Every structure is written in C-alpha cells, then in structure tokens.
Amino acid sequence: MLHIFANYLYILDLIDKLMNKIIMTLSTIAMFGVIALIAQLPGSTVLAQGQEQENEQPIPFVVQNTTKSIQDPLPGHEAHQIVIAAPPRDDGKVYSGIASFTASQPVEVVMLHMYNPVANSTDTGEPLNAPFGDGKVAITLTKAFTDSIVSSGSFVFAGNALAFHNIEGKPFVITYTVDGQVSSLTQ
C-alpha cells in the first residue's frame, strides 16, 4: 500500500511540474500577444527625436507553413540544416513581428541583418557575420529553444531575414507561424 501511495505522489509531482511548464509557456505567449497588441494601438509609434514618420505604411507579412529543412546555403554553414521563414531582403526594408514554431529536432532561431563593416576597427572586433551576395550579413543566433524537451517556442523578431537552423546538420521538419510586417528603415 505504501508503494502505491509513493507512486501516486510521484505522478502528482510530475503532473505539477508539467503544469508549471505549461503555465510558463502560456504566460510567455500571452506576454508576446500583449506586446503585439500595444504595438498596434494608435499613437503607439515611437520616433527618434527630430525624426518624422514617413507616409509609407508597413506591409503585412503573415506566413504559416510546415516544411523540411535543406542544406544551409550560407558560405561556411554548408554542413548545417536550415528552413527560411522570411527570405533575405536587400531592399532597405526589414521584417518585424512575432513567430512561433515546433520542430522535430533542436533548432536555433537565426535573424540576418545587412552589415557594413566600415565602422569596425581592430580594437572592437566584428559581430558574428558571413559573406552574403556582394556584402556581408550580421547574424543574430538564438539558442533559447534548444534545451527544451520539445523544440518549440514563440519570440519577437526583427531583421532582414528569419530562419530556423540546426548546427549539427540533422534534417528536421518544422511547423511555424510568422505574424509580422515589412517596414522601411528610417535611417
């Protein structure tokens, strides 16, 4: 009888831990939703001092897809696997928004940013970057979702491209939703 009671307590503890993880995940998703709603409110645009807002309106960018990864085409990354959720832009516009995903293998979130190395010196070094087209891109690499039991998450993003990446080269299947916009740079 004591053995059954101990097993019952163990199962209750597992359920409690699972519920705490679910509550934390739902709280995080709700927080991102609130941030998105606030950003959409009239008058919530923040402008730098002395800067005028252009008349150009952001273009909605909403994508939902399930797909299999491919070999990463970025030079030096050919042994990696990647899924591109928002294709690279070099037209002076950037993506921004919220994305959610679930993947069959651990993945990292990758955002690319057009990069001009002119401002760097030997004293400061360079951010993570790679050759891209006729120039370079700086790379934001987020590994926050790789230590989870299930490789999944939601996040806010901004950049010239958005992708999901497996550095170990393991092919993966991913389902993702991106709800964002494409906006012109102000500088």
PATI-570491 format. One line per 2 residues: for each residue x, y, z of N, C-alpha, C. Coordinates in steps of 0.02 Angstrom, whole numbers, plus 32768, in hexadecimal, padded with zeros to 4 digits. Example, Ala and Ser with C-alpha at 12.3 -4.5 7.8 and 13.67 -1.06 7.14 Angstrom:
2
8294,7EE4,8186,8267,7F1F,8186,8294,7F5B,8186  8282,7F90,8162,82AC,7FCB,8165,8285,8002,818A
END
This chain:
187
8029,7FC4,8000,8000,8000,8000,802B,803F,8000  8061,803E,8028,808F,8077,802A,80B0,8083,7FE7
80C0,804C,7FC3,80DE,8051,7F81,80AE,8073,7F4F  806E,8063,7F52,803C,8082,7F26,8036,80CC,7F36
8036,80DD,7F76,8031,8123,7F8B,806D,814B,7F72  80AA,812D,7F77,80E7,814E,7F60,80E3,815A,7F15
80CC,8128,7EEF,80C4,8131,7EA7,8091,8168,7E97  805B,816A,7EBD,8028,819E,7EB4,8046,81E3,7EC0
806E,81EB,7EF5,808F,822C,7F03,80C0,823E,7ECB  80E4,820D,7EB2,8113,8219,7E7B,80EE,8232,7E3D
80B6,8212,7E2D,808E,8226,7DF3,8072,826D,7DFE  805B,827C,7E39,8042,82BF,7E47,8079,82F4,7E40
80B5,82E3,7E56,80EE,8311,7E4E,80FD,831D,7E05  80FC,82E7,7DDC,8108,82EF,7D94,80D2,831B,7D74
8094,8310,7D87,805D,8338,7D6C,8066,8381,7D80  807A,838E,7DBE,8085,83D2,7DD6,80BC,83F4,7DAE
80F3,83D1,7DA2,812A,83EE,7D7B,8114,83FD,7D33  80EE,83CF,7D15,80D6,83D9,7CD1,80A7,8415,7CCE
807B,841A,7CFF,804C,8453,7D01,8072,8495,7D08  80A6,8496,7D31,80CE,84D3,7D38,80EE,84E6,7CF6
8107,84B6,7CD0,8125,84C5,7C8F,80F1,84DF,7C5F  80B6,84C1,7C60,8080,84D7,7C34,806B,851E,7C46
8065,852D,7C86,8052,8570,7C9C,8086,85A3,7C87  80C7,8592,7C8E,80FC,85C0,7C7A,80FA,85CC,7C2F
80EF,8597,7C08,80EC,859F,7BBF,80B0,85CA,7BAB  8076,85BD,7BC8,803B,85E5,7BB8,8044,862E,7BCE
8065,8638,7C07,8072,867D,7C1E,809F,86A2,7BEE  80D2,867F,7BD4,8100,869D,7BA4,80DB,86AF,7B64
80B2,8681,7B4C,808C,868E,7B0E,805D,86C9,7B19  803C,86CB,7B53,800E,8703,7B62,8034,8745,7B65
8071,8744,7B82,8099,8782,7B86,80A8,879B,7B40  80BD,876E,7B13,80CB,8783,7ACF,808C,879E,7AAC
8053,877F,7ABA,8014,8798,7A9E,8004,87DE,7AB6  800F,87EB,7AF6,8003,882E,7B11,8032,8860,7AF1
8071,884D,7AE9,80A2,887A,7AC9,808B,888A,7A81  8074,8856,7A5E,805C,8861,7A19,8020,888F,7A18
7FF2,8886,7A46,7FB6,88B1,7A48,7FC8,88F9,7A57  7FF6,8903,7A87,800A,8947,7A98,802B,8968,7A5C
8055,8942,7A38,8076,895E,79FD,8045,8972,79C7  800A,8953,79C6,7FD8,8961,7993,7FA9,899B,79A5
7FAC,89B2,79E4,7F7F,89E8,79FA,7F90,8A29,79D6  7F5D,8A52,79C6,7F6B,8A93,79A9,7F94,8ABD,79D9
7FC4,8AE1,79BD,7FED,8B0D,79E6,8025,8AE9,7A0B  802F,8AA8,79FE,8063,8A84,7A22,80A6,8A84,79FE
80AB,8AA6,79C5,80E9,8AAA,79A0,8119,8AD9,79C4  8155,8AC1,79D0,8188,8AEA,79F0,81BA,8B00,79BB
81C6,8B41,79B7,81F4,8B5B,7986,8231,8B78,79AA  826B,8B73,798B,82A6,8B92,79A7,829D,8BDE,79A3
82BE,8C01,79D1,82B8,8C49,79D4,82CD,8C69,7991  82A4,8C95,7977,82B3,8CB8,7939,82A3,8C8F,78FB
8285,8C56,7903,8278,8C2A,78CA,822D,8C2D,78B8  821E,8C32,7879,81D9,8C34,7863,81C5,8BF1,7848
8187,8BDD,7857,816E,8B9D,783E,815E,8BA3,77F4  8174,8B71,77CE,8165,8B71,7787,811D,8B5C,777B
8101,8B6D,7741,80BD,8B5A,7731,80B6,8B12,771C  80EF,8AF2,770F,80ED,8AAD,76F8,80D5,8A7F,7731
80A2,8A58,7723,8085,8A2B,7755,80A9,89E7,7753  80B1,89C8,778D,80CF,8985,778E,80A3,8954,7766
80C3,8923,7748,80A0,88F0,7721,8098,88B2,774E  805B,8898,7756,8053,885C,777E,807B,8822,7761
8099,87FA,778D,80BD,87BD,777A,80A6,8786,77AA  807A,875A,7792,805E,8725,77BB,8068,86E3,7796
808A,86B4,77B6,809A,8674,7797,808E,863C,77C9  8072,8605,77B1,806C,85C8,77D9,8080,858F,77AC
80AD,8564,77C3,80C8,8531,7797,80E1,84F5,77BF  80E0,84BB,77A1,8102,847F,77B9,8130,846A,7781
8170,8462,7791,81A1,8452,775D,81DC,842C,7779  8203,840E,774C,8240,83EA,775E,827C,8416,7752
82AF,840F,777C,82EB,8438,7775,8313,8425,7737  833E,8453,7723,836C,8449,76EB,83B2,845A,7702
83E4,844B,76D9,8429,845E,76E8,842E,84AA,76EA  8450,84C5,771D,8458,850D,7724,8484,8528,76EB
846C,8559,76C5,8492,8572,768C,84C7,85A7,76A0  84C7,85BE,76DE,84F6,85F3,76F3,853D,85D7,76F3
856D,85F9,76D3,85B2,85E0,76D1,85CC,85D2,7717  85EB,8598,7720,8605,8583,7760,85D2,855E,778B
8594,855B,7774,855F,853B,779B,8542,84FF,7775  8564,84E7,7742,854A,84B3,7716,853B,8471,773A
8559,8465,7774,854C,8427,779A,850E,842D,77C6  84EF,8467,77C7,84B4,8474,77F1,8474,846A,77C9
843C,8465,77EC,83F9,8462,77CE,83D3,84A2,77DE  83A7,84B8,77B1,8384,84F7,77BB,833F,84F6,779B
8311,851C,77B7,82D1,852C,7799,82CB,8578,779B  82BF,8596,7762,82BA,85DF,775E,8270,85F1,7762
825E,8614,7797,8218,8628,77A3,8209,866C,7783  8239,8699,7782,8232,86DA,7762,8271,86E4,7737
826A,86E2,76F5,82A6,86E3,76CA,82CD,8724,76D0  830F,8720,76C4,833A,875B,76CC,8322,8796,76A1
8326,87D3,76BE,8314,8811,769C,8352,883C,7696  835B,885B,765D,8392,888B,7654,8377,88CB,7636
8336,88D9,7642,8315,8914,7626,830D,894D,7658  8332,894B,768F,832C,8980,76C1,82F0,8977,76EF
82D0,893E,76ED,8296,8931,7718,82A6,88F7,7747  8283,88F5,7781,828E,88C0,77B1,824C,88A0,77C6
8251,8862,77DA,8219,883E,77F8,8218,884C,7842  81DD,884D,7860,81D7,884D,78A9,8195,882E,78BA
8192,880F,78F5,8153,87F0,7909,815D,87BC,793F  8130,878C,793F,8131,8755,796F,8130,8714,7947
8155,86E3,795F,8156,86A1,793F,8151,866B,7974  8131,8633,7961,812C,85F8,798B,813E,85BC,7960
8159,8587,7980,816C,854C,795A,816D,850F,7986  816D,84D6,7965,817D,8496,7985,81A3,846D,7951
81D9,844C,7967,8206,8429,7938,8215,83E2,7950  8227,83B7,7922,8236,8372,7932,827C,8368,794F
82A8,8399,7948,82EC,8398,7963,82F8,83DC,7986  8329,83DF,79B2,833A,8420,79D0,834F,8452,7999
8333,848E,799B,8345,84C1,796A,8355,8502,798E  837C,852B,796B,838C,856E,7982,8365,859E,7954
8357,85D8,796E,8337,860C,7946,836F,8639,792C  836C,8647,78EA,839F,8670,78CA,837D,86AD,78AA
8398,86E8,78B9,8382,8725,7898,83C0,8743,7876  83B8,8757,7838,83EF,8777,7813,83E3,87C2,780F
841A,87E7,7811,8417,8830,780C,844C,8847,77DB  8439,8874,77AC,846B,888E,777E,84A4,88AD,77A7
84E2,88A1,7793,851B,88B3,77BD,854E,88DB,7795  8560,8914,77B0,8593,893F,7792,85CF,8940,77C1
8605,891C,77B1,863E,8917,77DF,8669,8956,77E3  8656,898C,77C3,867F,89C9,77C2,868A,89E5,7808
8658,89E0,7833,865C,89FD,7876,8688,89D5,78A6  869F,899B,7893,86C6,8971,78C0,8710,8983,78BE
8731,8974,78F4,8779,897D,78F6,8797,893E,7914  87D8,893A,7913,87F9,8900,7930,87F1,8900,797C
87E2,8939,799A,87D8,893D,79E3,8795,891E,79F9  8762,8924,79D0,871F,890E,79E5,870B,88CA,79C9
872A,88B3,7994,8717,8874,7976,86D8,887A,794D  86BB,8842,793A,867F,8841,7911,864A,8814,7931
860B,8824,7925,85D7,87F6,793C,85D8,87B7,7910  85B4,8783,7925,85AE,8747,78FD,8593,875B,78B8
85B6,8748,7882,85A1,875C,783F,85B8,8728,780D  859E,872F,77CF,85B0,8701,7799,85A9,8726,7757
85CF,870F,7725,85C6,872C,76E2,8580,871E,76C9  8564,874F,76A5,8520,8746,768B,8519,8773,764E
850F,8755,7614,8509,877C,75D6,8549,87A3,75CB  8542,87E5,75C0,857C,8811,75B5,8595,882F,75F6
8579,881D,762F,858D,883B,766E,8591,8807,76A5  857A,881C,76E0,857A,87F0,771A,8538,87F9,7740
8528,87C7,7769,84EF,87CC,7797,8509,87BE,77DD  84EE,87E4,780D,84FA,87D5,7853,84C4,87A3,7867
84D5,8777,7896,84A8,873F,78A6,8495,8742,78F0  8453,8744,78FD,843A,873A,7941,8428,86F1,7946
8445,86CE,7976,843C,8686,797F,8421,867A,79C5  83E3,8664,79C9,83C3,8658,7A0A,83BC,860E,7A16
83DA,85F7,7A4C,83D9,85AF,7A5D,83A9,85A1,7A96  837D,85CF,7AA7,8351,85C8,7AE1,8322,858B,7ADD
8317,8571,7AA1,82E5,853D,7A98,8304,84F7,7A8F  8346,84F1,7A97,8367,84B1,7A89,836B,8483,7AC6
8360,849C,7B03,8365,8473,7B3F,8322,8459,7B57  82EE,8465,7B32,82AB,8451,7B46,829E,8408,7B35
826E,83EA,7B57,825A,83A5,7B47,8240,83A2,7AFF  8219,83D3,7AED,81FF,83DA,7AA9,821C,841B,7A8D
823B,8418,7A53,8257,8454,7A36,821E,847E,7A1B  8209,84AF,7A43,81D2,84DA,7A30,81D7,851B,7A57
81B5,854F,7A3E,81B5,858E,7A62,8193,85C4,7A3B  8190,85FE,7A5B,8176,863C,7A3D,81A6,8674,7A4E
81AD,86A3,7A20,81DD,86D9,7A2B,81CC,8715,7A00  81E5,874F,7A14,81E0,878C,79ED,8220,8791,79C4
821B,87A8,7986,8256,87AC,795B,8256,87EB,7931  8291,87FC,7917,829A,8832,78E6,82DB,8825,78C0
82DA,882F,787F,8317,8824,7857,8306,8820,780D  833A,8815,77E5,8333,8810,779D,8321,87C9,7785
8323,8799,77B3,8310,8754,77A4,8303,8730,77E6  82DA,86FB,77E2,82CC,86D2,781D,82D0,8689,7808
82F4,8661,782F,82FC,861A,781E,8301,85F0,785E  82F9,85AF,7854,8302,857E,7889,833C,8552,7873
8369,8541,78A1,83AB,8528,788F,83BE,84EF,78BE  83DD,84BA,78A3,83F9,8484,78CB,8443,847F,78BB
846D,8491,78EB,84B5,8494,78E1,84D4,844E,78DB  84B2,841B,78F5,84CC,83D6,78F2,84C0,83B6,78AE
849B,83D8,7883,848E,83BD,7840,8457,8389,783E  8431,8382,7874,83FB,8351,7875,83BE,836D,7850
83A6,834B,781D,8369,8361,77FA,8330,8364,782D  8302,8393,7823,82CA,839A,7850,828C,83B1,782A
8252,83A4,7849,8213,83BE,782F,81FC,83F2,7862  81E0,8428,7849,81CB,845E,7875,8188,847A,785D
815E,848B,788D,8121,84B0,7880,8129,84F3,78A2  811D,8529,787D,8126,856C,789A,80EF,859B,7882
80E5,85CE,78AA,80B7,8604,7898,80DD,8645,78A5  80DC,8671,7874,80FA,86B3,787A,80C3,86E6,786F
80BA,8713,789E,8089,8749,7898,80AF,878A,78A0  80BC,87AB,7869,80E6,87E6,786C,80D7,8817,7835
8109,8840,7827,8103,8873,77F4,8148,8881,77D6  8147,88A1,779D,8183,88B8,777B,8181,8904,777C
81B6,8922,7797,81B8,896B,779F,81F8,8987,7781  81F5,89C6,776C,8230,89E9,7753,825A,8A00,778D
829C,8A01,7783,82C9,8A1C,77B5,82C0,8A68,77B9  82C9,8A85,77F3,82C4,8ACD,77FA,8308,8AEE,77F4
833D,8AC8,77F9,8381,8AE4,77F1,83A8,8ABA,77C1
END
